[in-house]
């Protein structure tokens, strides 16, 4: 008698962490902005912005970059 082979549940896709850009906006506020503009925030310090972005991306190398110039950040 052959052994029963239970079916496996379908594999769930693993969400890809989003990349963030950290820098200052035109007013000098520290911001962290998701690469597609879907998330982000304004922060008191550069370190706070980096901590937020790192937490959102899982601190994977290359997922958080510091902008060389001003970042456009709009609340909508």
C-alpha positions in Angstrom: 0.0 0.0 0.0 1.6 3.4 -1.0 2.2 6.0 1.7 0.0 9.1 1.6 1.7 12.2 0.5 0.1 15.2 2.2 -0.1 18.3 0.0 2.0 21.2 1.1 0.5 24.7 1.5 1.4 27.2 -1.2 4.5 29.2 -0.4 3.8 32.7 0.8 5.8 35.4 -1.0 8.3 37.1 1.3 7.9 40.9 1.3 11.0 42.7 0.0 12.3 45.4 2.3 12.0 48.8 0.8 15.1 51.0 0.3 15.2 54.4 2.0 17.0 57.6 1.4 18.0 59.7 4.4 18.9 63.4 4.2 17.7 66.9 4.8 14.9 68.6 3.1 15.1 72.1 1.7 14.2 73.6 5.1 17.0 71.6 6.9 14.7 69.0 8.5 16.0 65.4 8.6 13.9 63.0 6.6 13.8 59.4 5.6 11.9 58.6 2.4 11.1 55.2 0.9 12.5 54.9 -2.7 9.0 54.8 -4.2 7.7 57.6 -2.1 5.3 55.3 -0.3 6.5 55.9 3.3 8.8 58.2 5.2 8.9 60.8 7.9 10.5 63.9 9.4 12.9 63.4 12.3 14.7 65.5 14.9 18.2 64.2 14.1 20.1 62.4 11.4 20.5 59.4 13.7 16.7 59.2 14.3 16.1 59.2 10.6 18.7 56.5 10.0 17.3 54.4 12.9 13.8 54.6 11.4 15.0 53.6 7.9 17.1 50.8 9.3 14.2 49.4 11.2 12.0 49.5 8.1 14.5 47.7 6.0 15.9 45.2 8.5 19.3 47.0 8.5 20.4 45.1 5.3 23.5 46.6 3.7 22.6 48.9 0.8 19.0 49.5 1.8 19.6 52.8 3.5 21.5 55.6 1.7 22.4 59.1 2.8 21.6 61.7 0.2 24.4 64.1 -0.9 22.0 67.0 -1.3 18.5 68.1 -0.3 15.6 65.7 -0.5 12.2 66.7 -1.7 9.7 65.5 0.9 6.0 66.3 0.6 3.1 65.4 2.9 0.1 64.5 0.9 
